[in-house]
Amino acid sequence: MKKCFLYPGQGAQYPGMGKDLYDYSDKIKKLFKTASESAGINLEKLLFEGSEEDLKPTDKTQVAVTLMNIASSMLLKDEGIESALCAGFSLGEVAAFWDAGIIETDTLFYIVKERGRIMEKASRVLDSPTGSPGMAAVIGLDYDKISSVIASENMKEVFIANYNSPSQIVISGTDKGLLEAEKILKDAGAKRYIRLKVSGPFHCPLMKEAEIEYKEIIQKIKYNDPVKKVFSNVTGNLVTTGDEAKQLSSQQLTKTVLWVNEEKHLLEEGVQMCIESGPGSVLTGLWKSVGGDIVCYPAGTVENIIKLKG
């Protein structure tokens, strides 16, 4: 059966995540140690003792979620469950590039640590007395409608960040921009408007300085050509070379995540099962809008992984 691993991004984190994987596998314990040393963070303490607020800063979130994505993937493979294709949502794309052999394990957590640090720094520059920049999910309006409203209302501090599903779009912006957008988009017919638990306005032009700095960091890192099919958030298409992956990695910080496009291309590639390798079930839910009879299964816990093995 042709399987695809889907790796979640920021927003999937929760306190206590990964404790069962840690207790189940010595290999995962070693992974925690490697990640903690690379990131300079005690990840056991952060994940198992920290609060939701402790996990929220993006420099911590990115390392924690990536650790869980890789831990889940490693355990799946140890249980004999392998991916033929892979894709990652936002931050999850880093894990997908690792799965595809583009990024090597010994540089993975350094890259994620630097990505998170740079994005957190760029986000804090945009803090204001009224609040911090961030992101919001808009339910019930399609991509074209939201694009039209943003343009017609001349909303200069709000941008489309994620094309999650045909009826769920995520926008990024300043605190002022997001507050104004809530009323405007609800008036335009949005059914729900949900501020997300992230600390910055990701995947939009407000991250331009972060893109420039991140590009400089990863220029020094070797990106291999992929050993399996993997898709880009920026284009929605297959990534064919390591050099292309490196270029797209920095562009991703300021470009819209075209997740729906990636899902459609996975179906065209003949995928027969998707597995969400990482915390939560956000991507499992999003897959339902385009996947048809092909099912996506969450695999962020030992229990779920063992069920897939059976």
N, C-alpha and C positions, 0 to 999 in steps of 0.2 A: 504494500500500500504506500502510495506517494504522500509522505508527511511533510508538513511545513511547521517550523517553530516560529511563533510570533512573540516578540519581546516587548513588554510594556515599558512605558516611560514614567516621568514624574506624575504624581497624583495617585499612583498605585500603592504607595508606601502606607504602612500602618504599624503602630507600636507592637513589638513582639514578633514581627514577621521573621520567618526563617528559623525559629527555635527548634522546630521539629526536624528540619533538614540537618541542622547543626548536631543535634543529639543522635541522629540516625547514621551519620557517615563521618568517619575519620578524615576522608578526603575533603569534605566540606569544612571541617574544623581547620584543616591546613589552609584552605582557601580564605577563610576568615582572617587567619594570621597574615597571609600574604597581602590581602587587601588593606588590613589595618596598618601594616608597616608601610605600604606604598602611599597611603593617603594621610598617614599621621593622625588617624582617628581610631579610638578604641571602639570598633564596630560591634563587638559583643555587648558592650555597655550601652551604646547608642540604640541598638535594635531591641535588646531584651529588657533594658531598664528605662529607656528614654520615653518621653511623651510625644504626642503628635506634634506639639510645638517644637520640640527638640529636633524632630526630623524635617521640619519645614524649610529651613535655609537651603538653598539649592546646592551649595557646595557640599553639604552633608547628604542631602536627598540623592544626588546623582551617584555618589559612591555606594550608598546603601541599596538603591534599587538595582544598580548594575551587579552588585554582589549577589543579590537574590536571583537575578536573571541568569547569571552564570552558574550559580549553585543548582538551580532547578534544571538547567540544561545538562550539567555534568551528571546529576543523579538520573535523569531520564536516560542518558547514554549508558550509564552503569547498569541500568535495568534493561538494556537492550533495545531502547527506543531511539531511533536515529532520524534526523531530518534530511530530506533531499533538497529542500529549499528553505530559505529563512528571510524574515523581514522584521524590522524593529520600528516601533512607534516613537518618534522624537528621540529622547535619550536612548531608548531601546535599540536604535539603529547601531549604536556602538557595540552592543552585545551581538547583534546580527552580523556585523562585520567580523567580530571575533569568531563566531560560529562558522562563518564562511572562510576563515583562515586569513583574512585581510590584516587584522590586528593580532599581534602575538600576545600570549598571556602575560609575559614579563613586562609589557608596556601598557597593558589594558588599563590598570587602575591609576597609573600615572596620568594617562590621557584624560580619564574621567575626572580625576581630582582637579586637573588644570582647567578642564571645561567648566566644571562647577564653580571654581574660584573666579574665573573670568566673568561668567554670567552673573554671579552674585554681585561682583564689583560693579558691573554695568547697570544692574538693577537698582542698586542702592543710590546711584547718582540721580535716579529718577524719583526717589522718595520726595514727598511733599508734606507740608504741615497737616494736610487732610488725610493722607494715607499713602500706601505704597502702590506701585504699578502691579499689574497682574494679568490674569486671564479669566474669561467667562465663557461657559457653554451656553449656546443659544439653541433652544429646541423648537422646532416647528417652522423654521424658515430655511429655504434651500440656499446653496452657495451663491447663485446668481442674484437672488433677492437681497441678501445681506450686502453683497458687493454694490448693488444699485443704491441701497439706502445709505451706505457709507459715503458713496460719491455724491448723491443728491443732497445730503445733509451737510456736506463739506466737513466731515468728521476727520480732523487732521491728527488726532491722538489715539485713534483706534484702527486696527488692521485685522484682516482674517489671518489666523495663525494655523488652524488645523481643519482640514476637510475630513471630519470623522466619519460621517455617514450622510446619506442623502438628506436627512432631516436634522442632523446635529452638526453645527459649526462652532468652532471655538475662536474667539477673538482675543487679541492682546491689546493692551494700551496702558496709558497712565491712569492713576486713580480717578482723576477728573474725567478723562475720556470714557472710562468704563461706567462711571456713574451716569453720565449723560446718555451713553449708549443704551442703558437699561430701559429708560423711558421711551426713547426713540424706537427701539426694536420691538418693544411690547406694543407700542402704538401701531407698528407695521404688521403685527400679527404673530409675534413670537409667543409660544405657549408658556415657555419657562426661560428664565435667565439665571444661571447659577455661577457665582464666583467660585473659582477653583482654588484648591489648597496648594498653590505655588507662590513663590516669592518674587516673580519677575514677569515681564512681558515678552515671553519667548516667541521665536519664529516670526519676527517682524522687524522692520527697519530700526526700531528703537534699540536693537542689539548690534548695531553696525560696528561700534567700537569693540565689542566682544568678538565679532567675526574677524576683525583685523588682527587682534591679539592672538586668537586661537589659531588662525592660519599660520602665524609665525611659529607657534609652539609645535604644531604637527608637521611642519616642513622638515623638522629634524628627525621625525619618526619614520621608520620603514613601513610602508603599506604594501602588502603582497597582493598579487592577483588572486581573485576569489577561486576557491576550489569547489564551490557549489553555487547555485543560483541564489542571488541576493538582490534586494530591490532598494531603490533610493527614495527617501521622503521628498526630495526636491523635484525629481522628474516623474516619479511613480514607475520608472522603468528599471530594467536590469542594470546592475553595475558590472562593467566588463573588465576593468583593470584596477590595479591598486592606485595608480595616479588619479584616475577618475574618482575613486572613493575618497581620496584625500581632498580633492578639490570640492566635492560635494559635502564633505563633512563640515567644512567651515561655512559654506554657503547656507547650510541647513539652519544655522542660528538666526538668519534673517529672512528665510523663505518659508512659505506656507507648506505644511506637512500634507502631502496629497495622498492620504491614507486610502481613500476610496479607490483611487487609481491603482494603488499597489494591490489591493484586494482583488480587483477585477483582473489584473495581470496574473495573479496567482491562479485564479480559476482558468484562465487561458492556458496556463502551463500544465493543467491537468492535476492539480493538487486534489487529493482524496480525503485528507484529514488535516486539520490545523490544531496545534497544541500551543496554548499560551504559557510560555516558559518564563515564569516570574510571578510576582505577587498579584493577588486580586484576579478579577475576571472582566476588566474593562474591555479588552480586545475581544474576548469571547462574546460579549454583548454587541459590540460594533459589527462583528462578523455576520451576525444574524441578518443584518439589513441587506447584504449582498450575496451571502454564501449559498443560498438555496438549500439543496439537500446535503451539502457538504457541512459537516459539523466542526466547530472549534471547541476544544475541551480545556478547561483551566488545569494547570499543573504546577501550582505554586506551593503545594504541600505534599508531604510524604504520602498521605492518604490518597490524594488525587493521582499521584504518579503510580502508585501500586495498582490502583483501579485500571489505569491505562495498560499496564503490563498484563493484567488478567484478561 
